[in-house]
Amino acid sequence: MAVLQVLSVVLAGLLAGEELIVRWGVQPALRTLGDRAHVEARVALVRTLRIAVPMLMLPTVIAAAAVLITDATTVRWAGAALLAAFLLFSFLGTVPINMKVIDWHADNPPADWRATVRRWERIDVFRSSAAVLAFICFAIAA
């Protein structure tokens, strides 16, 4: 069981770290680019992260659920709830936007692309925060 707890914390930490860097590292850097470069970079990031994030997200959820089943505590329940919030913000918020972004063309982005980016960023504040707070809960519980 200790191995499963460590695995759960490590995976949650990796997910939180990835989310933290995308939100507070990559997104501000994208804002400094010109329109064409911004759109190109955003599309490239979506293409990469739509594979990488689920590869980390799924094992994190499975490990967290397994630990919760074997050793439920209030802090683990809080972490699980935050992980569930992360998933909801992802699947109801950023994923649908990313599905549109992947079809953008730097030469002719949609007229509302900046508004779409701002909407994505607002949702991602909650999404990334939920991942970081879930990791903190799982670390405390371990």
C-alpha positions as CSV (number, residue, x, y, z in Angstrom):
1,M,0.0,0.0,0.0
2,A,2.9,2.4,0.7
3,V,4.1,2.0,-2.9
4,L,0.6,2.9,-4.2
5,Q,0.5,6.0,-2.0
6,V,3.9,7.1,-3.2
7,L,2.9,6.5,-6.8
8,S,-0.3,8.5,-6.3
9,V,1.6,11.4,-4.9
10,V,4.2,11.3,-7.6
11,L,1.7,11.2,-10.4
12,A,-0.4,13.9,-8.8
13,G,2.8,16.0,-8.4
14,L,3.7,15.5,-12.1
15,L,0.2,16.5,-13.2
16,A,0.2,19.5,-10.9
17,G,3.7,20.5,-12.2
18,E,2.7,20.2,-15.8
19,E,-0.4,22.3,-15.2
20,L,1.5,24.9,-13.2
21,I,4.0,25.4,-16.0
22,V,1.4,25.5,-18.7
23,R,-0.7,28.1,-16.8
24,W,2.0,30.3,-15.3
25,G,4.9,29.7,-17.7
26,V,3.7,28.9,-21.2
27,Q,0.5,31.0,-21.3
28,P,2.2,34.2,-20.3
29,A,5.0,33.5,-22.8
30,L,2.4,33.0,-25.6
31,R,1.0,36.5,-24.8
32,T,4.3,38.1,-25.7
33,L,4.3,36.7,-29.3
34,G,2.9,38.3,-32.3
35,D,-0.5,37.0,-33.5
36,R,0.8,34.6,-36.1
37,A,3.4,33.1,-33.9
38,H,1.0,32.9,-31.0
39,V,-1.6,31.0,-33.0
40,E,1.1,28.7,-34.5
41,A,2.5,28.0,-31.0
42,R,-0.9,27.4,-29.4
43,V,-1.9,24.9,-32.1
44,A,1.4,23.1,-31.7
45,L,1.0,23.0,-28.0
46,V,-2.5,21.6,-28.3
47,R,-1.3,18.9,-30.7
48,T,1.3,17.8,-28.2
49,L,-0.5,18.3,-24.9
50,R,-3.7,16.5,-26.0
51,I,-1.6,13.3,-26.0
52,A,0.8,14.1,-23.1
53,V,-1.7,15.3,-20.5
54,P,-4.2,12.3,-20.8
55,M,-1.2,10.0,-20.5
56,L,-0.5,11.5,-17.1
57,M,-4.1,12.3,-16.2
58,L,-5.5,8.7,-16.5
59,P,-2.8,7.0,-14.3
60,T,-3.1,9.8,-11.7
61,V,-6.9,9.3,-11.4
62,I,-6.5,5.5,-11.3
63,A,-3.8,5.7,-8.6
64,A,-5.8,8.3,-6.6
65,A,-8.9,6.1,-6.7
66,A,-7.0,3.0,-5.7
67,V,-5.5,4.8,-2.7
68,L,-8.9,6.3,-1.7
69,I,-10.5,2.8,-1.8
70,T,-7.7,1.3,0.3
71,D,-7.2,4.2,2.8
72,A,-9.9,6.8,2.7
73,T,-9.2,9.9,4.8
74,T,-10.8,13.4,4.8
75,V,-7.8,14.9,3.1
76,R,-7.7,12.2,0.4
77,W,-11.4,12.8,-0.2
78,A,-10.7,16.5,-0.6
79,G,-7.8,15.6,-3.1
80,A,-10.2,13.3,-5.0
81,A,-12.8,16.0,-5.2
82,L,-10.2,18.5,-6.5
83,L,-9.1,15.9,-9.0
84,A,-12.7,15.5,-10.1
85,A,-13.0,19.3,-10.4
86,F,-9.8,19.2,-12.5
87,L,-11.4,16.6,-14.8
88,L,-14.7,18.6,-15.1
89,F,-12.8,21.8,-15.9
90,S,-10.9,19.8,-18.5
91,F,-13.7,18.0,-20.2
92,L,-16.3,20.7,-20.0
93,G,-14.0,23.7,-20.5
94,T,-10.5,23.5,-22.0
95,V,-10.9,20.3,-24.1
96,P,-13.8,21.6,-26.2
97,I,-11.8,24.8,-26.8
98,N,-8.7,22.8,-27.7
99,M,-10.7,20.8,-30.2
100,K,-11.5,24.1,-32.0
101,V,-7.9,25.5,-31.6
102,I,-6.4,22.5,-33.3
103,D,-8.0,23.5,-36.6
104,W,-6.9,27.1,-36.5
105,H,-4.6,28.4,-39.2
106,A,-2.0,31.0,-38.4
107,D,-2.7,32.8,-41.7
108,N,-6.4,33.0,-41.1
109,P,-7.4,32.5,-37.4
110,P,-11.0,32.9,-36.4
111,A,-12.0,36.5,-35.8
112,D,-12.7,35.8,-32.1
113,W,-9.5,33.8,-31.4
114,R,-8.2,36.3,-28.8
115,A,-11.6,36.0,-26.9
116,T,-11.3,32.2,-27.1
117,V,-7.8,32.3,-25.7
118,R,-9.0,34.5,-22.8
119,R,-11.8,32.1,-22.1
120,W,-9.4,29.2,-22.1
121,E,-7.1,31.0,-19.7
122,R,-9.9,31.9,-17.3
123,I,-11.0,28.3,-17.2
124,D,-7.4,27.1,-16.8
125,V,-6.8,29.1,-13.7
126,F,-9.4,26.9,-12.0
127,R,-8.2,23.8,-13.7
128,S,-4.6,24.2,-12.9
129,S,-5.4,25.3,-9.3
130,A,-7.5,22.2,-8.8
131,A,-4.6,20.0,-9.9
132,V,-2.1,21.8,-7.6
133,L,-4.4,21.7,-4.6
134,A,-5.2,18.0,-5.3
135,F,-1.5,17.2,-5.2
136,I,-1.1,19.2,-1.9
137,C,-4.0,17.1,-0.4
138,F,-2.4,13.8,-1.5
139,A,1.0,14.9,-0.3
140,I,-0.4,15.8,3.1
141,A,-2.4,12.5,3.3
142,A,0.7,10.5,2.6
